[in-house]
Amino acid sequence: MQVAKAGRMVNIVMKDGSTRPLIITNVFPNAQDHTHPMVNGHLLLDGPNDRENNPLGAPLEAGEESPMTYWATSVSRDDKKTVGTWHWPERS
C-alpha cells in the first residue's frame, strides 16, 4: 500500500483530463476517510500550455506570464480521477 507523505509525487487531473505531477509538501488526514488524505503541494505546470487548464487556479489575465508551478492546497484523492483531484501514478 502506498502512503502519501512529504516528498512523494502524485498526479493531479487537469481540466482537459490530462495529468500533471504534484510534489507533496504536507499531508493531513481526511476526517471522513483516513486512507484518502488531502494534500498540499507544488503542482508542476506545462507553462503556457496549461494557461487555461489548471483546475485549481484562476485563469491568467491576457499578457500575464504563465507560472511553472502552482501552490495547490487541500487537494483530495480520487482514484476515479475526477478533475482537480490527485491519484497515484500508474505503474508500468
Long-range contacts (C-beta under 8 A, 24 or more apart in sequence): 2-88, 4-37, 4-39, 4-77, 9-89, 10-39, 10-41, 10-77, 10-86, 10-87, 10-88, 10-89, 11-86, 11-87, 11-88, 11-89, 12-43, 12-55, 12-56, 12-72, 12-75, 12-84, 12-85, 12-86, 13-55, 13-78, 13-81, 13-82, 13-83, 13-84, 13-85, 13-86, 13-87, 14-50, 14-53, 14-54, 14-55, 14-83, 15-52, 15-53, 15-54, 15-55, 15-83, 16-53, 17-81, 17-83, 18-53, 19-81, 20-44, 20-45, 20-46, 20-50, 21-89, 22-72, 22-75, 22-86, 30-76, 30-77, 36-76, 36-77, 36-78, 37-77, 38-74, 38-75, 38-76, 38-77, 39-72, 39-75, 39-77, 39-86, 40-71, 40-72, 40-73, 40-74, 40-75, 41-72, 41-75, 42-69, 42-70, 42-71, 42-72, 43-69, 43-70, 43-71, 43-72, 44-68, 44-69, 45-69, 45-70, 55-83, 55-84, 56-84
